Amino acid sequence: MSSTSTNFSSLPAGMTNASSKPAINLLRGWPNGSLLPVSLIKEAATTALSDPSIAYDGLVYGADEGYPPAREAIAEWLTSFYNPSKPIEAERICLNGGASQSLGCMLNVYTEPSSTLNIWLVAPAYMLVFRIFEDAGFSDKMRAVPEDEDGIDIAYLRQEILKSEENAGKDTTTPRYKPHRDRAKVYRHVVYCVPTFSNPSSRTMSLHQRRDLVRLAREFDVLLVCDDVYDFLQWPTASPDTKLVETLKTSHLPRLVDIDRELDGGADRKGADGFGNVVSNGTFSKLAGPGLRSGWIEGTAKFSYGVSQAGIQRSGGAPSQLTSTYLTRLLQTGQLQHHIQTVLRPAYATRYSLMASAIKEHLLPLGFTMPQPDREVVGGYFIWLGLPETLNGEELTQRCQDEESLVIAPGSIFEVPGDESARFERSVRLCFAFEEEENLGEGVRRIGDVVEMMLESGEGPCGEYVVVERGHKDDTKLQGFM
Ligand SMILES: Cc1ncc(COP(=O)(O)O)c(C=O)c1O
């Protein structure tokens, strides 16, 4: 896959290039410009806008749940990809402006800061969700749940939920600031996770943990929010010839939302309220372009309807109405699926392989580690690295920037604000999706050079460099990082 240069600066806003080397950015979680399906979107837009009935639907107020043909097309596409035991109905889908906006909307509808006890974030966690939870009133209620090699430390989560319930006692006098609504409910807890190819840790949660987590969610009235945003981007680790796209076999684990739909009678089992305990948060950002600001949620029909009845959704309909008409065409014609299969997966497989080989050559011998090293199928955008024992991620990040014009993400920015229990000062995250393909190996080599110098000079942790303050209540420095 040839890569053309993008118009984006390789350094995030506010960062200067102190060394004379060409800048390399392994921090930014954007697709490389060459991977955006510009001509397909142009063709879909022209077709949609040339048909008066589609153009009209696209340009006027739309349905609360989103453009009906888009819901149908997404349901069909998800059914063929995930292959659940029964087809996914369109009524399970509610359109929105992408995973971030969907999360904000769901918190509006399904939580109440006075009675939702905690937001449990599998940590390290995608750092830009912290503010979404803060905006919803949960600044002091975010708690980290550590990952283990299988994805999540469920025993820890159970123990902490029990403590939180105990502290809350049986007090039912807490004020409610939102009116009672038949079409929605207030969940007692929220768990946020990225079960497959997580951002940032690149881990995938095992099947048995997925089942256990759904059971736990049912037991404690948890809403499990799964950002299933990287599922379509996967490839086998051992696929030297990524041009043979038909050999790019994948291994689909059922999503947590699929398990919640099927396990023990699903959300319609005796005694359940029908809302379900899992929502899958999907987005076109990683598949067609983040500027589309378009995505969907999938949950029970009752849950999805509740989302569609949020005030911001009802006033004018779901966001990205016009864009939905383009995406409908891309899905109905199979062009998006073809783009994912023949462009994105081979390109990301190549990019991953370039970065992983360079890590094996330059970093593993220095004592770096990678999570879940024996996986047969990998995916997503990121590689998470554990550092040699004496190194500190913030210091390494700063030195890479100053001495090598290289930007990487220190593990500390993925720590849950306000919870000191899960620290990641000895980790960094590298992104292989954004930087030009030919710079991926070079970027890793530069890290190796810096680390060799640090190890040789015997520099220990906690040096003079601090890139990002812990807790980063002001996360302006994170803008554009994703
Ligand atoms: C885990 C995760 N969730 C959500 C998003 C943002 O998605 P969207 O662009 O749909 O808001 C990202 C982007 O990097 C992500 O990694």
PDBQT file of the ligand as one rigid body, heavy atoms in Angstrom, charges set to zero:
ROOT
HETATM    1  C1  LIG A 501     -11.735   3.673  22.266  1.00  0.00    +0.000 C 
HETATM    2  C2  LIG A 501     -12.181   4.864  21.500  1.00  0.00    +0.000 A 
HETATM    3  N1  LIG A 501     -13.426   5.313  21.666  1.00  0.00    +0.000 NA
HETATM    4  C3  LIG A 501     -13.873   6.385  20.986  1.00  0.00    +0.000 A 
HETATM    5  C4  LIG A 501     -13.070   7.066  20.095  1.00  0.00    +0.000 A 
HETATM    6  C5  LIG A 501     -13.616   8.252  19.406  1.00  0.00    +0.000 C 
HETATM    7  O1  LIG A 501     -14.594   7.854  18.473  1.00  0.00    +0.000 OA
HETATM    8  P1  LIG A 501     -15.467   8.907  17.681  1.00  0.00    +0.000 P 
HETATM    9  O2  LIG A 501     -14.564   9.579  16.696  1.00  0.00    +0.000 OA
HETATM   10  O3  LIG A 501     -16.513   8.090  17.029  1.00  0.00    +0.000 OA
HETATM   11  O4  LIG A 501     -16.019   9.870  18.650  1.00  0.00    +0.000 OA
HETATM   12  C6  LIG A 501     -11.752   6.628  19.902  1.00  0.00    +0.000 A 
HETATM   13  C7  LIG A 501     -10.850   7.356  19.018  1.00  0.00    +0.000 C 
HETATM   14  O5  LIG A 501      -9.651   7.251  19.080  1.00  0.00    +0.000 OA
HETATM   15  C8  LIG A 501     -11.308   5.499  20.621  1.00  0.00    +0.000 A 
HETATM   16  O6  LIG A 501     -10.069   5.033  20.486  1.00  0.00    +0.000 OA
ENDROOT
TORSDOF 0
